[in-house]
Amino acid sequence: MKNSLKTLERIQKFKIDEQRKIMVELQNKEDKIVNDLRRLIKEYEQEKEFAAQNGYMGDFGAYTKRYLQYREAFEQALNEVRAKIAEVRDIISDMFKEQKTYEIVDRQRKEALAKEEDLKSQKMLDEIGTNAYIKNNKKQ
């Protein structure tokens, strides 16, 4: 049973590591989307400023429409990634709780075995002491 508990702990650590890798990938994806969104907003502000300075050259309305579509797509993708990140965080949290349970059970098992060994040693020492006392008192 002891080995199976250690095996469960190792498996759990492996699963947690896998979820952490997924989390890192999702966080990198989130960072990319945020950077792309910032770049889009910056480009839009530059275009808006250019159009205002140059007396409305070109079709700024169509540009604004495309900008709003792109921005909405980025924001939707960002919300989806953040929702997945929250899910993975919950999974990792649950996995840590399960791992902690294994560790507590293992620690309690070790403490119980140590206590049992101490009791056996104490009984043996008591028996040796009792036998020595009886042997010494018989001679008198």
Buried (B, 14 or more C-beta within 10 A) or exposed (E): EEEEBEEBBEEBEEBBEEBEEBBEEBBEBBEEBEEBBEEBBEEBEEBBEEBEEEEEEEEBEEBBEEBEEBBEBBEEBBEBBBEBBEEBEEBBEEBEEBBEEBEEBBEEEEEEEEEEEEEEEEEEEEEEEEEEEEEEEEEE
